[in-house]
């Protein structure tokens, strides 16, 4: 095992100080916590892979089915806005840029919509359930596709899903940039309130969204997850 002094120099004193603080100034325990965080991050990426693929395919099927029912001439819901109700919004600038980038990444394969969908960023799938698109397709197509989300009306159910997706996008970004995910952090909630989230809270969000997306299969998809065991074995 690397010594506390060596790890401090390898990852930077500032970054190591975060783990020392969380370990109540025990530098050896801070090393254990750092290594544990890496193990949890790897396990979370595995579960994120499952969630992201299942979630985006679920939305693709729901919007594809709805678009085909109201506008049979539309080849794919992503590229033709004529299936959107007149009071709804089409893609904003950020969404258009995300789709354009995905098509470029798909290259010669961009004619296959499934390939493009696989190239679209997780952020796109988070914003697809934002308030901007509530009238566009949440009320008409997606609310009925996520039958287990709690809430008294479509808007409340959408906001519930959106908050979980906001949290998960934040966690995924922290994982991608190797941030110390063990440290609780604050995020602004819809409506302006601020919430404090722990790693356990955010894993609960991942489980919830997967259950809302695929109620019949969520338990089996998460059966081999290493995250619960690792969370229970946190060094401090």
C-alpha positions as CSV (number, residue, x, y, z in Angstrom):
1,X,0.0,0.0,0.0
2,X,1.3,3.5,-0.8
3,X,2.2,5.6,2.2
4,X,0.2,8.7,3.2
5,X,3.1,10.9,2.3
6,X,3.6,9.3,-1.2
7,X,-0.1,9.5,-1.9
8,X,-0.2,13.1,-0.9
9,X,2.4,14.0,-3.4
10,X,0.9,11.8,-6.2
11,X,-2.6,13.1,-6.1
12,X,-1.7,16.6,-4.7
13,X,-1.8,17.9,-1.2
14,X,-5.1,19.7,-1.7
15,X,-6.9,16.6,-3.0
16,X,-5.4,14.4,-0.3
17,X,-6.5,17.0,2.4
18,X,-10.1,16.3,1.5
19,X,-9.7,12.6,2.5
20,X,-7.7,13.5,5.6
21,X,-10.6,15.8,6.7
22,X,-13.1,13.0,6.1
23,X,-10.9,10.6,8.0
24,X,-10.8,12.9,11.0
25,X,-7.1,13.7,10.5
26,X,-6.0,10.0,10.4
27,X,-3.7,10.0,7.4
28,X,-3.5,6.2,7.1
29,X,-7.3,6.0,7.2
30,X,-7.3,8.7,4.5
31,X,-5.4,6.3,2.3
32,X,-7.9,3.6,2.9
33,X,-10.7,6.0,2.1
34,X,-9.1,7.1,-1.1
35,X,-8.6,3.5,-2.3
36,X,-12.2,2.6,-1.2
37,X,-13.5,5.6,-3.3
38,X,-11.8,4.2,-6.4
39,X,-13.4,0.8,-5.9
40,X,-16.9,2.4,-5.4
41,X,-16.3,4.6,-8.5
42,X,-15.6,1.5,-10.6
43,X,-18.7,-0.3,-9.3
44,X,-20.8,2.8,-9.9
45,X,-19.7,3.1,-13.6
46,X,-20.8,-0.5,-14.1
47,X,-24.3,0.3,-12.7
48,X,-24.4,3.6,-14.7
49,X,-23.8,1.6,-17.9
50,X,-26.9,-0.5,-17.1
51,X,-29.0,2.5,-16.2
52,X,-28.0,4.7,-19.2
53,X,-28.6,2.0,-21.8
54,X,-31.9,0.8,-20.4
55,X,-33.1,4.4,-19.8
56,X,-32.3,5.8,-23.2
57,X,-33.7,2.8,-25.0
58,X,-36.9,3.1,-23.0
59,X,-37.3,6.7,-24.0
60,X,-36.5,5.9,-27.6
61,X,-39.2,3.2,-27.7
62,X,-41.8,5.5,-26.0
63,X,-41.2,8.5,-28.2
64,X,-40.8,6.4,-31.3
65,X,-44.1,4.7,-30.7
66,X,-45.9,7.9,-29.9
67,X,-44.5,9.7,-33.0
68,X,-45.5,6.8,-35.2
69,X,-49.0,7.0,-33.9
70,X,-49.6,10.7,-34.5
71,X,-47.3,11.3,-37.5
72,X,-46.7,8.1,-39.4
73,X,-44.6,10.0,-42.0
74,X,-41.9,10.8,-39.4
75,X,-38.8,8.6,-39.9
76,X,-37.5,9.2,-36.4
77,X,-38.6,11.4,-33.5
78,X,-35.1,12.9,-33.0
79,X,-34.9,14.6,-36.4
80,X,-38.4,15.7,-37.4
81,X,-40.5,18.0,-35.1
82,X,-43.8,17.6,-36.9
83,X,-45.0,15.1,-34.3
84,X,-44.7,17.6,-31.5
85,X,-47.9,19.4,-30.4
86,X,-48.2,23.0,-31.5
87,X,-47.8,24.3,-28.0
88,X,-44.6,22.2,-27.4
89,X,-41.0,23.1,-27.8
90,X,-38.5,21.5,-30.2
91,X,-34.8,21.0,-29.2
92,X,-33.1,24.0,-27.7
93,X,-29.5,25.0,-28.7
94,X,-27.7,22.7,-26.3
95,X,-29.8,19.7,-27.4
96,X,-29.2,20.4,-31.0
97,X,-25.5,20.6,-30.4
98,X,-25.6,17.3,-28.5
99,X,-27.4,15.6,-31.4
100,X,-25.1,17.2,-34.0
101,X,-22.0,16.0,-32.1
102,X,-23.5,12.5,-31.8
103,X,-24.1,12.3,-35.5
104,X,-20.5,13.3,-36.2
105,X,-19.2,10.7,-33.8
106,X,-21.4,8.1,-35.5
107,X,-19.6,8.9,-38.8
108,X,-20.6,6.7,-41.7
109,X,-23.0,4.8,-39.3
110,X,-25.1,7.9,-38.6
111,X,-28.0,6.6,-40.7
112,X,-28.6,4.0,-38.1
113,X,-30.5,5.8,-35.4
114,X,-29.5,3.3,-32.7
115,X,-25.9,4.2,-33.3
116,X,-26.6,7.9,-32.9
117,X,-28.6,7.3,-29.7
118,X,-25.6,5.5,-28.3
119,X,-23.4,8.5,-29.0
120,X,-25.7,11.1,-27.3
121,X,-24.4,12.3,-24.0
122,X,-26.0,11.4,-20.6
123,X,-26.8,15.1,-20.2
124,X,-29.2,15.0,-23.2
125,X,-31.2,12.2,-21.6
126,X,-31.3,14.2,-18.3
127,X,-32.6,17.3,-20.1
128,X,-35.2,15.4,-22.1
129,X,-37.3,15.3,-18.9
130,X,-36.9,19.0,-18.1
131,X,-39.8,21.4,-17.9
132,X,-39.2,22.7,-21.4
133,X,-40.4,19.5,-22.9
134,X,-43.4,18.9,-20.6
135,X,-45.9,19.9,-23.2
136,X,-43.8,18.6,-26.1
137,X,-43.9,14.9,-25.1
138,X,-43.8,14.3,-21.4
139,X,-47.6,14.7,-20.9
140,X,-48.4,12.9,-24.1
141,X,-45.8,10.1,-24.3
142,X,-43.4,9.7,-21.4
143,X,-45.6,10.1,-18.3
144,X,-47.4,6.9,-19.3
145,X,-44.1,5.2,-20.0
146,X,-42.9,5.7,-16.5
147,X,-45.8,4.2,-14.6
148,X,-44.2,3.8,-11.1
149,X,-43.0,7.4,-10.5
150,X,-44.9,8.8,-7.4
151,X,-46.9,11.9,-7.9
152,X,-50.5,13.2,-8.2
153,X,-50.2,14.6,-11.8
154,X,-47.9,14.4,-14.8
155,X,-46.0,17.6,-13.8
156,X,-45.2,16.3,-10.3
157,X,-44.0,13.0,-11.7
158,X,-41.8,14.7,-14.2
159,X,-40.2,16.9,-11.6
160,X,-39.6,13.9,-9.4
161,X,-37.8,12.1,-12.2
162,X,-35.9,15.3,-13.2
163,X,-34.5,15.8,-9.7
164,X,-33.1,12.3,-9.7
165,X,-31.6,12.8,-13.1
166,X,-30.1,16.1,-12.0
167,X,-28.5,14.3,-9.1
168,X,-27.2,11.4,-11.3
169,X,-25.8,13.7,-13.9
170,X,-23.9,15.5,-11.2
171,X,-22.6,12.2,-9.8
172,X,-21.6,10.9,-13.3
173,X,-19.7,14.1,-14.0
174,X,-17.8,13.8,-10.7
175,X,-17.0,10.2,-11.5
176,X,-15.7,11.2,-15.0
177,X,-13.5,13.9,-13.5
178,X,-12.2,11.7,-10.6
179,X,-13.7,14.1,-8.0
180,X,-13.9,12.8,-4.4
181,X,-17.4,11.4,-4.6
182,X,-17.3,10.4,-0.9
183,X,-17.7,14.0,0.1
184,X,-21.3,15.2,0.4
185,X,-22.1,18.1,-1.8
186,X,-24.9,20.6,-2.4
187,X,-27.1,21.0,-5.5
188,X,-29.8,23.4,-6.4
189,X,-33.2,21.8,-6.6
190,X,-36.0,22.8,-9.0
191,X,-37.7,25.8,-7.5
192,X,-34.5,27.3,-6.1
193,X,-34.0,25.2,-2.9
194,X,-30.6,23.7,-2.1
195,X,-30.2,20.1,-1.1
196,X,-27.3,18.2,0.4
197,X,-26.6,14.8,-1.1
198,X,-24.5,11.9,0.1
199,X,-23.1,9.1,-2.1
200,X,-25.7,6.8,-0.6
201,X,-28.5,9.3,-1.6
202,X,-27.3,9.3,-5.1
203,X,-27.0,5.6,-5.4
204,X,-30.6,5.5,-4.2
205,X,-31.5,7.8,-7.1
206,X,-29.8,5.4,-9.5
207,X,-31.8,2.5,-8.2
208,X,-35.1,4.5,-8.2
209,X,-34.7,5.6,-11.8
210,X,-33.9,2.1,-13.0
211,X,-36.9,0.8,-11.1
212,X,-39.1,3.5,-12.7
213,X,-37.7,2.7,-16.1
214,X,-37.9,-1.1,-15.9
215,X,-40.0,-2.2,-12.9
216,X,-40.0,-5.8,-14.0
217,X,-36.3,-6.1,-14.5
218,X,-34.6,-3.6,-12.1
219,X,-34.0,-6.1,-9.3
220,X,-32.3,-8.7,-11.6
221,X,-30.3,-6.0,-13.4
222,X,-28.9,-4.8,-10.0
223,X,-28.5,-8.3,-8.5
224,X,-24.7,-8.4,-9.2
225,X,-24.1,-4.7,-8.2
226,X,-21.0,-4.3,-6.0
227,X,-22.1,-0.9,-4.8
228,X,-24.3,-1.8,-1.7
229,X,-21.5,-4.1,-0.3
230,X,-18.9,-1.4,-0.8
231,X,-21.0,1.3,0.8
232,X,-21.5,-0.9,3.8
233,X,-17.7,-1.4,4.0
234,X,-16.8,2.3,4.0
235,X,-13.6,2.7,6.1
236,X,-14.9,5.8,7.9
